[in-house]
Amino acid sequence: MKKIWYLCTLLSLSASLAQAQLNAHPEAYKIDKKDIKRAHELISTPVKQPLVLPNPNPDAQWFPDASLGLFMHWGIHSVVGAQPSWDMIANYEWGGRVSPPDKYYALAERFNPRDYDPNKYLKAAKDAGFTYAVLTTKHHDGYALWPSKYGIGTKQYMNGRDLLKEYVDACRANGLKVGFYFSPRDWHYPGLMHPNEFDAKTWRDLPPITDSAANQQAYEQFLAFVMAQMEELLTRYGKIDMLWLDGMNWRGVADMHTEQVYAWIRSLQPGILVNDRWANIVNPDNPQGNGVSFGDFTTQFECTLPTYIPSRWWDHCDIWTSTPGPGWGYDPNGAFRPLSWFFRHLAASRSLGGNFLINAGPSGDGDMHPNFYKQTDSIARWMQHSKESVIGAGPTPGVQLSNVMITTRGNDWYLHLLPDFKKKVSARTGKQPSELILLRTGERIPFDYNDGFVTFVLDPSKRTTTDDVVKVVM
C-alpha cells in the first residue's frame, strides 16, 4: 500500500513540476509601456507610401540567384527528435507525440547543445553549393535561441547563452547569407492559446469573445511583445539578410497590419528580405495557406514540388529527411531522402526561377546527423561538374519546349535528365546548337536536329542516380 501511495505521490509531483513548465517565468511576459505605445502607434498610423515589393534595396538583390538555402529547425524539441511545437498538440496528425504541453516544455531542462559548432555544418553546406541559411530563432513553442528580454529561452534555461551569435558568425565566416526564421505566434505566451487548442479534437471548440475592446487591447500588448523580440533580432547581430516569418495571429483580430509591420522592419534593416507569412499562416494540412500573400518573396510550395511560377521572387521549402515523426525537427534515424529527390526539387525550383530551401535539423547536442555530411559530400562532388546548371542559373524559356526540365545561362540551355527519365530527349530550340555536352564528363553528345527540334538519347552507361545535365550550347 505504501508503494502505491509513494508512486502516486511521485506521479503527482512530476505532473506538477511539468505543469510549472507550461506556466514558467510569467515575469518574462511583462511588457514595457513604451513597447505597447509603439505597437499602438504602428497599427494606428497608415504607411506614408506603399511598400515596393520585392525590396529594391541593392543589398536585397542577391535573392533571385541564391538558388539553394539550408533551413534548420532547432530547439528544445530536438532533444527527443520531435516535431517542433506541433508535437505538443494531442491527437494531431502531424504531431502529438510529446503532449500535453507541460511534457513538451519540460524538454527545456534537457536542451544543452554541448557539441554545437555551426561552422562545421555550414562549411559543409557551403562546399555543397548552398548560398544562404535560415535558422529557427523561435518556433511556435516560444523558446528563444537567444537571451531575449521577453519570453522564455536561453536566458532562463542556459545561463544566457546566445546560440544565434554563433550561428551568425559561422554564416559570415563561410560566406553564407544570414536568415532568421521567426514565429510571431508564441504558444507559451499567456492568453494566446485556449486550453482546447492543445488538442486537435477540441481546438475549434472555443468560447466566444465577449469584450472586443479588451481583446484588442490584449492583442496590442501581444504585438508589443512580438515587436520587442523582433527588434532584438534585427539590431543585435549586424546585417540580417532574410527574415522568414511564420504566422502572426490573435483570435478575434482580423487585421494584422502587415504593411505597417514590414515598413517598420525595413526601418531597422533596409536591405532585408521578408517572406509572405506575417499574416499568411501555412501549416502541414493547408500548404496553400490563407490570407493575403504580401512580402518580398512568396512561399506557396511547402513540401510540394513546384509546378508554376507563383510570383517574381519565391522559395520552395521542404523536409530533407523522410521519417514521418520528426518532420521538420531532428531525425535520429538519419533517414535522408535519395539524392535523386534532392536534385529533382532543386532543378524544379530553378527551372521556374525560385530557390530551394531544404530543411535538416541539428540534434539536441547541436550537431547534424552523420548522414547530413554524407549527403553534402555527394552534392559537393556533383557541384564540381554541374553547378553552373543550377546555382545562379536562369529559368526555363518555356516548360512546353522540352520533355525534361530546362535551366538557362545566357543563350545556353541545361537539360536535366533525372534517374526515372528513360526516353529520348526532345527540345525545341528553334535553331541548331553548336554542340551538346554532358557536364559530368565534358564529352560531346551526338544529337539530331530537325525542324527546330534537338533530339538525342543518352547512353545508359552514362546515366547516374543523381541528375545528368546536358548543356546545349547555342
Disulfide bonds with the S-S distance in Angstrom:
none
